[in-house]
């Protein structure tokens, strides 16, 4: 068994065969090749796999835009093999997830006779390794041979961590959340060195699905407090009271995830770096929990998406407004997406004390001009989401983005999307001032709802040479004259573009609610933006009416070059990978600035480098 496990490890990594040798005399015969997998951020689920053979988890169909419910919180998962494709999952009953927790054998202490050789220390990164035996003096060849790793156990911890991060998910299982970490569990039994490496990976990212799971985490940490030093991420992004046939009231009868248990876990995870929650836990986030959380010295990322309960509101207000002005320079990424109940005074007291921010999501909040301009100059914002912030003014936002030291030279991802029917953030003058001042570091820009006209096209075309995402929802532009110029296409085949060397790098563009964009202009125009000349463009976001017309047309087209993808209230027109010309490879969408997301047009900022899913996936790609 050990040989098979080690081979599965090595087959998913790029370690040269000459570097690692397996003693076949003491291991099983290696007989099969395992597929490789892309390394993702380590996660751990205390759940075992659900029986999903006949459940909704295997359904690969997205709900239609007309049938989507506004408050549907089905988990959203990106498909890794198809562009802009998603899979929605909702467990229909609690019985689909067994109560089995992590195997208890991995928590057993080491043999007493070997305690002096190797032991797991309180510091998760320090593992005492047995030294090499040998003579006191070496020849050069003997010395080189003595330090060269002879087995996988001899590799440094850093390399072992990279190896185990690549095998944390069992790729032989159906795609679903809560995949069994069967390979990691098996590695716990191979040797002490692999036990230590696998244990670090299992506890590095703790993923909580339901309250019972969290109760098991509490019990485990109470039995062995040293394991808390291994936990770097507490992830509740998939946690839900819905889908298990239980309401919030029923859950409160047998409370497992309580304020007291949260404080116990936070007090035992003093090396915690990331804390991810959402509205299903906002009633448990009282002042004691938040005070304990913010006191963790290593904490870097916080996500409170859609938390709006009175308990959270009062606790968060007391923490920032009524408490002494303590600086929280260790916080680098903060998400208050859809936290609409927080008052402007909270932001005015909070933002000036976050001097090292790099990621800030304040979408649909009551942040005002005073709070935004009070962000310290020591911050280096690369990602900023100000979508639907109706108490901001366009003049203040433009001033912040063009003059403030924290934003003017570092911005990579920026969303100023607004609902123009209710509040238009940017006027034509604001847009004209903003566009030329944006840095070349920009990769994603959403100006939905701004008053954009043909006078802004020259600046947009220059930006399009380094942007990969551009949102123009509701812009007053012509598809034949303006949008084609932004995409570096001539308005017709007889006219040549000025500056043809300025090629567009756009892969995604949002053309929702633009009157000139319809089925006829997209599908039948001689200079359609669907042509190969628009490459690398591969995703066009459109409104429901236009997509319905295109979908009706595609029913009569065999193997269309572009297909319609829908999820919730959003939809896209996507270039088929099979239609790409020879020599052009399909892009999997991975970008470091997306923080784990692969598809284009996300509306919510991720605060942690991990795969997209759960309630966060809903806010990123499903909610309009």
C-alpha positions as CSV (number, residue, x, y, z in Angstrom):
1,X,0.0,0.0,0.0
2,X,2.8,2.5,0.9
3,X,4.4,2.1,-2.6
4,X,1.1,2.8,-4.3
5,X,0.5,5.9,-2.2
6,X,4.0,7.2,-2.8
7,X,3.7,6.7,-6.5
8,X,0.4,8.6,-6.5
9,X,2.2,11.4,-4.8
10,X,5.1,11.5,-7.2
11,X,2.9,11.1,-10.3
12,X,1.1,14.4,-9.4
13,X,4.3,16.3,-8.9
14,X,7.2,17.3,-11.0
15,X,10.0,15.8,-8.9
16,X,12.7,14.2,-11.0
17,X,13.0,10.4,-10.7
18,X,16.7,10.8,-9.9
19,X,15.9,12.9,-6.9
20,X,13.5,10.5,-5.1
21,X,14.0,6.8,-4.8
22,X,11.6,4.3,-3.4
23,X,12.8,1.1,-1.9
24,X,10.7,-1.5,-3.8
25,X,11.9,-4.2,-1.4
26,X,9.8,-2.6,1.3
27,X,6.9,-1.2,-0.6
28,X,4.1,-2.5,-2.7
29,X,4.5,-2.9,-6.5
30,X,3.8,0.3,-8.4
31,X,1.6,-0.6,-11.3
32,X,-0.4,2.3,-12.5
33,X,0.0,6.0,-13.5
34,X,-2.2,8.5,-11.7
35,X,-3.3,11.7,-13.5
36,X,-1.8,15.0,-12.5
37,X,-3.8,17.7,-10.9
38,X,-3.4,21.5,-10.6
39,X,-2.2,22.5,-7.1
40,X,-4.8,24.5,-5.2
41,X,-4.7,26.1,-1.8
42,X,-4.9,23.4,0.9
43,X,-8.3,22.8,2.5
44,X,-9.6,20.3,5.0
45,X,-13.2,19.2,5.4
46,X,-14.1,17.2,8.5
47,X,-16.8,15.7,6.3
48,X,-16.8,12.4,4.5
49,X,-18.2,12.3,0.9
50,X,-21.9,12.2,0.4
51,X,-23.5,9.6,-1.8
52,X,-24.2,11.8,-4.8
53,X,-24.7,9.2,-7.5
54,X,-28.4,10.1,-7.8
55,X,-28.4,13.5,-6.1
56,X,-28.6,17.0,-7.4
57,X,-24.8,17.2,-7.0
58,X,-24.3,15.4,-10.3
59,X,-26.6,17.8,-12.2
60,X,-24.5,19.9,-14.6
61,X,-27.3,22.1,-15.7
62,X,-27.5,25.7,-14.6
63,X,-30.9,27.2,-13.8
64,X,-32.5,29.4,-16.4
65,X,-32.3,33.2,-15.8
66,X,-36.1,33.3,-15.7
67,X,-36.4,30.6,-13.0
68,X,-33.6,31.8,-10.8
69,X,-34.7,32.9,-7.4
70,X,-33.1,36.0,-5.9
71,X,-32.3,34.4,-2.6
72,X,-31.2,31.1,-3.9
73,X,-28.0,30.2,-2.1
74,X,-27.1,26.9,-3.9
75,X,-23.4,26.4,-3.9
76,X,-21.7,27.6,-7.1
77,X,-18.7,25.8,-8.4
78,X,-16.6,26.5,-11.5
79,X,-16.0,23.8,-14.0
80,X,-12.3,23.5,-14.8
81,X,-12.6,22.0,-18.2
82,X,-15.1,24.3,-19.9
83,X,-14.9,28.1,-20.3
84,X,-17.4,30.1,-18.2
85,X,-19.2,26.9,-17.1
86,X,-20.5,26.3,-13.6
87,X,-22.1,23.6,-11.6
88,X,-24.7,24.4,-8.9
89,X,-25.1,22.1,-5.9
90,X,-27.5,21.9,-3.1
91,X,-27.6,19.0,-0.6
92,X,-31.3,18.0,-0.3
93,X,-31.0,16.3,3.1
94,X,-28.6,16.1,6.0
95,X,-28.5,12.3,5.5
96,X,-26.4,12.8,2.4
97,X,-23.4,13.8,4.6
98,X,-22.4,11.1,7.1
99,X,-21.4,12.1,10.6
100,X,-18.0,10.6,10.2
101,X,-15.2,12.9,11.3
102,X,-11.5,12.8,10.6
103,X,-10.2,9.3,11.4
104,X,-9.1,9.3,15.0
105,X,-5.9,7.3,14.2
106,X,-4.2,10.3,12.8
107,X,-4.3,12.0,16.2
108,X,-2.5,9.1,18.0
109,X,0.7,10.1,19.7
110,X,4.0,8.7,18.4
111,X,5.6,5.7,19.9
112,X,7.3,6.4,23.2
113,X,10.5,4.7,22.0
114,X,10.8,7.1,19.1
115,X,9.9,10.4,20.9
116,X,13.5,11.5,20.9
117,X,13.9,10.9,17.2
118,X,10.9,12.8,15.9
119,X,8.1,14.7,17.5
120,X,5.4,17.1,16.5
121,X,6.2,20.4,18.2
122,X,3.8,23.2,19.2
123,X,5.2,25.1,16.3
124,X,3.7,23.4,13.3
125,X,6.6,24.2,11.1
126,X,9.2,22.5,13.3
127,X,9.5,18.8,13.0
128,X,12.6,17.1,14.5
129,X,14.1,14.7,12.0
130,X,16.5,11.8,12.7
131,X,20.1,12.7,11.7
132,X,22.0,10.6,9.2
133,X,24.3,7.9,10.6
134,X,27.8,7.6,9.3
135,X,31.5,8.0,9.8
136,X,32.9,11.2,11.3
137,X,34.8,12.0,8.1
138,X,33.5,12.0,4.5
139,X,35.1,12.1,1.1
140,X,33.5,14.6,-1.3
141,X,31.5,11.8,-3.0
142,X,30.4,10.4,0.3
143,X,29.4,13.8,1.6
144,X,27.3,14.6,-1.5
145,X,25.7,11.2,-1.2
146,X,25.0,11.7,2.4
147,X,23.0,14.9,1.9
148,X,21.2,13.9,-1.2
149,X,17.6,12.8,-0.5
150,X,17.4,9.1,-0.8
151,X,13.7,8.7,-0.1
152,X,10.7,11.0,-0.1
153,X,10.9,11.2,3.7
154,X,14.3,12.9,3.4
155,X,12.9,15.9,1.4
156,X,12.7,19.2,3.2
157,X,9.4,20.2,4.8
158,X,8.9,23.0,2.3
159,X,9.1,20.5,-0.7
160,X,6.9,18.0,1.1
161,X,4.3,20.7,1.6
162,X,4.3,21.5,-2.1
163,X,3.9,17.8,-2.9
164,X,1.0,17.3,-0.5
165,X,-0.8,20.4,-1.7
166,X,-1.0,18.8,-5.1
167,X,-2.6,15.6,-3.7
168,X,-5.0,17.1,-1.1
169,X,-8.0,16.3,-3.4
170,X,-8.8,12.8,-4.6
171,X,-9.1,13.3,-8.4
172,X,-10.5,9.8,-8.8
173,X,-13.7,10.9,-7.0
174,X,-16.7,12.7,-8.6
175,X,-16.4,16.5,-8.5
176,X,-18.1,17.8,-5.4
177,X,-17.5,19.8,-2.3
178,X,-16.2,17.8,0.6
179,X,-14.0,15.5,-1.5
180,X,-12.4,12.8,0.7
181,X,-8.8,13.5,1.4
182,X,-8.2,9.8,1.0
183,X,-4.6,10.1,-0.2
184,X,-3.7,12.4,2.7
185,X,-5.3,10.1,5.1
186,X,-3.4,7.1,3.7
187,X,-0.1,9.1,3.9
188,X,-0.7,9.5,7.6
189,X,0.0,5.7,7.9
190,X,3.1,5.5,5.7
191,X,5.8,6.9,7.9
192,X,6.4,9.5,10.6
193,X,7.8,12.0,8.1
194,X,4.8,11.7,5.8
195,X,2.5,11.7,8.8
196,X,3.8,15.1,9.8
197,X,3.6,16.5,6.3
198,X,0.1,15.2,5.7
199,X,-1.1,16.4,9.1
200,X,0.1,20.0,8.4
201,X,-1.8,20.0,5.1
202,X,-5.0,18.5,6.6
203,X,-5.2,21.3,9.2
204,X,-3.9,24.2,7.2
205,X,-7.3,25.1,5.8
206,X,-10.3,24.0,7.9
207,X,-13.5,24.0,5.9
208,X,-16.8,24.0,7.8
209,X,-20.1,22.9,6.2
210,X,-22.5,22.7,9.1
211,X,-22.7,23.1,12.9
212,X,-22.0,19.5,13.7
213,X,-18.8,19.6,11.8
214,X,-17.7,22.7,13.8
215,X,-18.5,20.9,17.0
216,X,-16.1,18.1,16.0
217,X,-13.5,20.7,15.4
218,X,-14.0,22.1,18.9
219,X,-13.8,18.7,20.4
220,X,-10.6,17.9,18.5
221,X,-8.9,21.1,19.6
222,X,-9.9,20.5,23.2
223,X,-8.3,17.1,23.2
224,X,-5.1,18.3,21.5
225,X,-4.6,22.0,21.7
226,X,-1.3,21.8,19.7
227,X,-3.3,21.1,16.5
228,X,-4.7,24.6,16.7
229,X,-1.2,25.9,15.8
230,X,-1.6,24.2,12.4
231,X,-4.8,26.0,11.5
232,X,-4.2,29.0,9.2
233,X,-7.7,29.4,7.7
234,X,-11.2,28.9,9.2
235,X,-13.5,28.8,6.2
236,X,-17.3,29.0,6.7
237,X,-18.0,30.0,3.0
238,X,-19.9,26.7,2.4
239,X,-21.7,26.7,5.8
240,X,-25.5,26.8,5.5
241,X,-28.6,26.1,7.5
242,X,-30.4,25.5,4.2
243,X,-30.4,22.3,2.2
244,X,-30.3,19.9,5.2
245,X,-34.0,20.0,5.9
246,X,-33.4,22.1,9.0
247,X,-34.3,25.7,9.8
248,X,-32.3,28.1,11.9
249,X,-34.8,27.6,14.7
250,X,-34.4,23.8,14.6
251,X,-30.6,24.2,14.6
252,X,-30.7,26.4,17.7
253,X,-32.4,23.5,19.6
254,X,-29.2,21.5,19.4
255,X,-26.6,24.3,19.1
256,X,-23.1,23.2,18.0
257,X,-21.9,26.4,16.4
258,X,-22.3,28.9,19.2
259,X,-20.6,32.1,20.3
260,X,-18.9,30.2,23.1
261,X,-17.5,27.5,20.8
262,X,-16.3,30.2,18.3
263,X,-14.4,31.9,21.1
264,X,-12.9,28.6,22.1
265,X,-11.6,27.8,18.6
266,X,-10.3,31.4,18.1
267,X,-8.5,31.3,21.4
268,X,-6.7,28.0,20.3
269,X,-5.8,29.1,16.8
270,X,-3.3,31.9,17.5
271,X,-1.6,31.5,14.1
272,X,-4.8,32.0,12.2
273,X,-4.4,34.1,9.1
274,X,-7.8,34.0,7.4
275,X,-11.4,34.0,8.7
276,X,-14.2,33.6,6.2
277,X,-17.9,33.8,7.2
278,X,-21.2,35.1,5.8
279,X,-24.8,35.9,6.7
280,X,-25.7,32.5,8.0
281,X,-23.4,33.0,11.0
282,X,-24.0,36.7,11.7
283,X,-26.1,36.1,14.8
284,X,-23.1,34.3,16.4
285,X,-20.7,37.2,15.8
286,X,-21.1,39.1,19.0
287,X,-18.6,41.6,20.6
288,X,-16.7,38.9,22.4
289,X,-16.1,36.8,19.2
290,X,-15.0,39.9,17.2
291,X,-12.7,41.1,20.0
292,X,-11.1,37.7,20.2
293,X,-10.8,37.5,16.4
294,X,-9.2,40.9,15.9
295,X,-6.8,40.2,18.7
296,X,-5.1,37.4,16.8
297,X,-1.8,38.9,15.9
298,X,-1.3,36.9,12.7
299,X,-4.7,37.6,11.2
300,X,-4.5,39.0,7.7
301,X,-7.8,38.4,5.9
302,X,-11.4,38.8,7.0
303,X,-14.6,38.2,5.0
304,X,-18.0,39.1,6.5
305,X,-20.1,38.9,3.3
306,X,-23.7,39.9,3.8
307,X,-23.6,40.0,7.6
308,X,-26.4,42.3,8.7
309,X,-28.0,40.9,11.9
310,X,-28.4,43.3,14.9
311,X,-25.9,41.2,16.9
312,X,-23.2,41.7,14.3
313,X,-24.1,45.3,13.7
314,X,-23.9,46.3,17.4
315,X,-20.7,44.3,18.0
316,X,-19.0,45.7,14.9
317,X,-20.0,49.2,15.8
318,X,-18.8,48.9,19.4
319,X,-15.5,47.4,18.3
320,X,-14.7,50.3,16.0
321,X,-16.6,53.3,17.2
322,X,-16.8,52.9,21.0
323,X,-13.4,51.2,21.5
324,X,-10.0,53.0,21.8
325,X,-8.4,53.9,18.6
326,X,-6.3,50.8,18.2
327,X,-4.4,50.4,14.9
328,X,-4.9,47.1,13.1
329,X,-2.0,47.2,10.7
330,X,-1.9,43.4,10.4
331,X,-5.3,43.4,8.5
332,X,-4.5,43.4,4.8
333,X,-7.7,42.1,3.2
334,X,-11.2,43.0,4.3
335,X,-14.6,42.2,2.8
336,X,-17.8,43.8,3.9
337,X,-19.7,42.9,0.7
338,X,-23.4,43.6,1.1
339,X,-23.1,44.6,4.8
340,X,-25.7,47.3,4.3
341,X,-26.7,47.9,7.9
342,X,-23.3,49.2,9.0
343,X,-23.5,53.0,9.5
344,X,-21.2,55.5,7.9
345,X,-19.7,56.3,11.3
346,X,-18.3,52.7,11.4
347,X,-16.4,53.2,8.2
348,X,-15.1,56.6,9.3
349,X,-13.7,55.0,12.4
350,X,-12.4,51.8,10.8
351,X,-10.7,52.7,7.5
352,X,-8.2,55.2,9.0
353,X,-6.9,52.4,11.3
354,X,-6.2,49.9,8.5
355,X,-2.8,51.0,7.3
356,X,-1.7,48.0,5.3
357,X,-4.8,47.2,3.2
358,X,-4.4,45.6,-0.2
359,X,-7.9,44.2,-0.8
360,X,-11.0,46.1,0.2
361,X,-14.6,45.1,-0.8
362,X,-17.3,47.6,0.3
363,X,-19.9,46.8,-2.3
364,X,-23.4,47.9,-1.4
365,X,-22.5,49.5,1.9
366,X,-23.0,52.9,3.3
367,X,-19.4,54.0,3.1
368,X,-19.1,57.8,2.4
369,X,-16.5,60.2,0.9
370,X,-15.0,61.0,4.3
371,X,-14.2,57.4,5.1
372,X,-12.8,56.6,1.7
373,X,-10.4,59.5,1.7
374,X,-9.3,58.7,5.2
375,X,-7.6,55.4,4.2
376,X,-4.0,55.8,5.3
377,X,-1.4,56.6,2.6
378,X,0.6,53.5,3.8
379,X,-2.0,51.2,2.3
380,X,-1.3,49.7,-1.1
381,X,-4.7,48.9,-2.6
382,X,-4.6,46.5,-5.5
383,X,-8.2,45.3,-5.4
384,X,-11.1,47.7,-4.6
385,X,-14.9,47.1,-4.9
386,X,-17.2,50.1,-4.6
387,X,-20.1,48.7,-6.5
388,X,-23.5,50.2,-5.7
389,X,-22.2,52.5,-2.9
390,X,-24.8,55.2,-3.1
391,X,-23.4,57.5,-0.4
392,X,-20.2,58.0,-2.4
393,X,-19.9,60.8,-5.0
394,X,-18.1,60.5,-8.3
395,X,-15.9,63.5,-7.6
396,X,-14.5,61.9,-4.4
397,X,-14.0,58.5,-6.0
398,X,-12.1,60.0,-8.9
399,X,-10.0,62.1,-6.5
400,X,-9.2,59.0,-4.4
401,X,-8.2,56.9,-7.5
402,X,-6.2,59.6,-9.2
403,X,-4.5,61.3,-6.3
404,X,-4.4,59.2,-3.2
405,X,-1.1,57.4,-2.6
406,X,-2.8,54.2,-1.5
407,X,-4.5,53.7,-4.9
408,X,-3.2,55.8,-7.8
409,X,-0.3,53.6,-8.8
410,X,-1.1,50.1,-7.6
411,X,-4.7,49.2,-8.7
412,X,-5.2,45.9,-10.5
413,X,-8.9,45.1,-10.0
414,X,-11.5,47.9,-9.7
415,X,-15.3,47.8,-9.7
416,X,-17.4,51.0,-9.8
417,X,-20.5,49.2,-11.1
418,X,-23.7,51.1,-10.3
419,X,-27.4,50.7,-11.0
420,X,-28.0,53.8,-13.2
421,X,-31.8,53.5,-12.8
422,X,-31.3,54.4,-9.1
423,X,-27.9,56.2,-8.8
424,X,-25.3,57.0,-11.3
425,X,-21.9,57.3,-9.6
426,X,-19.7,58.6,-12.5
427,X,-20.7,61.5,-14.8
428,X,-19.1,61.9,-18.3
429,X,-16.7,64.4,-16.8
430,X,-15.7,62.0,-14.0
431,X,-15.0,59.2,-16.6
432,X,-12.9,61.6,-18.7
433,X,-10.8,62.5,-15.7
434,X,-10.5,58.9,-14.4
435,X,-9.6,56.9,-17.6
436,X,-6.2,58.6,-18.5
437,X,-5.0,58.4,-14.9
438,X,-5.5,54.7,-14.4
439,X,-2.2,52.8,-14.0
440,X,-0.9,50.2,-16.4
441,X,-1.2,47.6,-13.6
442,X,-4.9,47.4,-14.2
443,X,-6.3,44.1,-15.3
444,X,-10.0,44.4,-14.5
445,X,-12.2,47.5,-14.7
446,X,-16.0,47.7,-14.3
447,X,-17.6,51.0,-15.1
448,X,-21.1,49.7,-15.4
449,X,-23.7,52.4,-15.0
450,X,-21.3,55.3,-15.7
451,X,-22.2,57.8,-18.4
452,X,-19.8,56.5,-21.1
453,X,-20.0,58.0,-24.6
454,X,-18.0,57.8,-27.8
455,X,-15.7,60.6,-26.5
456,X,-14.2,58.1,-24.1
457,X,-13.4,55.4,-26.7
458,X,-9.8,56.6,-27.4
459,X,-8.9,56.2,-23.6
460,X,-10.8,52.9,-23.4
461,X,-8.9,51.6,-26.4
462,X,-5.5,52.4,-24.7
463,X,-6.7,50.7,-21.5
464,X,-7.8,47.7,-23.5
465,X,-4.2,47.0,-24.4
466,X,-3.5,45.8,-20.9
467,X,-7.0,45.1,-19.4
468,X,-8.4,41.6,-19.5
469,X,-11.9,42.5,-18.2
470,X,-14.0,45.6,-19.0
471,X,-17.5,46.3,-17.8
472,X,-19.5,48.8,-19.9
473,X,-23.0,48.1,-18.8
474,X,-25.5,50.7,-20.0
475,X,-22.9,52.7,-22.0
476,X,-24.1,54.9,-24.8
477,X,-21.9,53.3,-27.4
478,X,-22.4,51.9,-30.9
479,X,-21.3,48.3,-31.5
480,X,-20.3,49.0,-35.1
481,X,-18.2,52.1,-34.5
482,X,-17.2,52.3,-30.8
483,X,-17.0,48.8,-29.3
484,X,-15.2,47.5,-32.4
485,X,-12.6,50.2,-31.9
486,X,-12.1,49.3,-28.3
487,X,-11.5,45.7,-29.4
488,X,-9.0,46.9,-32.1
489,X,-11.4,46.0,-34.9
490,X,-11.9,48.3,-37.9
491,X,-15.5,49.6,-38.3
492,X,-15.6,47.8,-41.7
493,X,-13.3,45.8,-43.9
494,X,-12.4,48.8,-46.1
495,X,-11.2,51.0,-43.3
496,X,-7.9,50.6,-41.5
497,X,-7.4,51.4,-37.8
498,X,-5.2,54.1,-36.6
499,X,-2.4,52.7,-34.5
500,X,-2.9,49.0,-35.5
501,X,-0.1,48.1,-33.1
502,X,-2.5,48.8,-30.2
503,X,-4.0,45.3,-29.9
504,X,-6.7,44.6,-27.4
505,X,-5.9,42.1,-24.6
506,X,-9.6,41.9,-23.5
507,X,-10.9,38.4,-22.7
508,X,-14.2,39.5,-21.1
509,X,-16.5,42.5,-21.8
510,X,-19.8,43.4,-20.3
511,X,-22.2,44.8,-22.9
512,X,-25.4,44.5,-20.9
513,X,-28.2,47.1,-21.5
514,X,-26.5,48.6,-24.5
515,X,-29.2,49.4,-27.1
516,X,-27.0,48.7,-30.1
517,X,-26.0,45.3,-28.9
518,X,-28.6,42.7,-30.0
519,X,-28.8,39.4,-31.7
520,X,-28.6,40.9,-35.2
521,X,-25.5,43.0,-34.6
522,X,-23.8,40.2,-32.8
523,X,-24.5,37.3,-35.2
524,X,-25.0,38.9,-38.7
525,X,-22.8,41.9,-38.9
526,X,-19.9,41.5,-41.4
527,X,-17.5,42.9,-38.8
528,X,-19.0,41.1,-35.8
529,X,-17.0,41.1,-32.6
530,X,-17.5,37.3,-32.7
531,X,-14.9,36.9,-35.4
532,X,-11.4,35.6,-34.8
533,X,-10.1,39.1,-35.3
534,X,-11.5,39.9,-31.8
535,X,-9.2,37.3,-30.1
536,X,-8.4,36.9,-27.3
537,X,-12.0,37.9,-26.5
538,X,-13.9,34.8,-25.3
539,X,-16.7,36.0,-23.0
540,X,-19.4,38.6,-23.6
541,X,-21.9,39.3,-20.8
542,X,-25.3,40.2,-22.1
543,X,-28.8,40.8,-20.8
544,X,-31.5,38.2,-20.5
545,X,-33.5,39.4,-23.6
546,X,-30.5,39.3,-26.0
547,X,-29.4,35.9,-24.7
548,X,-32.9,34.4,-25.1
549,X,-32.9,35.5,-28.8
550,X,-29.4,34.1,-29.3
551,X,-30.3,30.8,-27.6
552,X,-33.3,30.4,-29.9
553,X,-31.1,31.0,-33.0
554,X,-28.5,28.5,-31.8
555,X,-31.0,25.7,-31.6
556,X,-30.9,25.6,-35.4
557,X,-27.1,25.8,-35.6
558,X,-25.0,22.7,-35.4
559,X,-21.8,23.1,-33.3
560,X,-22.0,26.9,-33.0
561,X,-18.8,28.9,-32.5
562,X,-20.3,30.7,-29.6
563,X,-22.7,29.3,-26.9
564,X,-24.9,30.7,-24.2
565,X,-24.1,30.1,-20.6
566,X,-26.4,31.1,-17.8
567,X,-26.2,31.1,-14.0
568,X,-28.9,32.6,-11.8
569,X,-29.6,36.1,-13.0
570,X,-26.5,36.4,-15.2
571,X,-25.6,35.1,-18.6
572,X,-22.7,35.1,-21.0
573,X,-22.0,34.5,-24.7
574,X,-18.9,32.3,-24.7
575,X,-16.5,31.4,-27.5
576,X,-16.3,27.6,-27.9
577,X,-12.8,26.2,-27.5
578,X,-13.3,24.0,-30.6
579,X,-13.7,27.1,-32.7
580,X,-10.3,28.5,-31.9
581,X,-8.0,28.7,-35.0
582,X,-5.0,26.4,-35.2
583,X,-2.1,27.5,-33.0
584,X,-4.4,29.3,-30.5
585,X,-4.7,27.4,-27.2
586,X,-7.7,27.6,-24.9
587,X,-7.1,29.7,-21.8
588,X,-8.1,28.1,-18.5
589,X,-8.7,31.6,-17.0
590,X,-6.3,31.2,-14.1
591,X,-4.8,34.6,-13.0
592,X,-3.1,35.3,-9.7
593,X,-5.1,38.5,-9.3
594,X,-8.3,36.5,-9.3
595,X,-7.4,34.8,-6.0
596,X,-8.4,31.3,-7.1
597,X,-11.4,32.2,-9.4
598,X,-11.0,31.1,-13.0
599,X,-13.9,32.5,-14.9
600,X,-14.4,36.1,-15.9
601,X,-16.6,38.9,-14.5
602,X,-16.7,38.2,-10.8
603,X,-18.6,40.7,-8.7
604,X,-17.2,39.9,-5.3
605,X,-13.6,40.0,-4.2
606,X,-12.2,36.8,-2.8
607,X,-10.1,37.3,0.3
608,X,-8.2,34.0,0.2
609,X,-6.5,32.1,-2.6
610,X,-8.7,29.2,-3.0
611,X,-11.2,27.6,-5.4
612,X,-14.6,29.4,-5.8
613,X,-17.7,27.9,-4.3
614,X,-20.4,28.1,-1.7
615,X,-22.2,31.3,-0.9
616,X,-19.2,33.3,-2.1
617,X,-19.6,31.7,-5.5
618,X,-23.2,33.0,-5.5
619,X,-22.1,36.6,-4.9
620,X,-19.3,36.3,-7.4
621,X,-21.1,34.9,-10.4
622,X,-24.7,34.3,-9.8
623,X,-26.1,37.4,-8.2
624,X,-26.6,40.3,-10.6
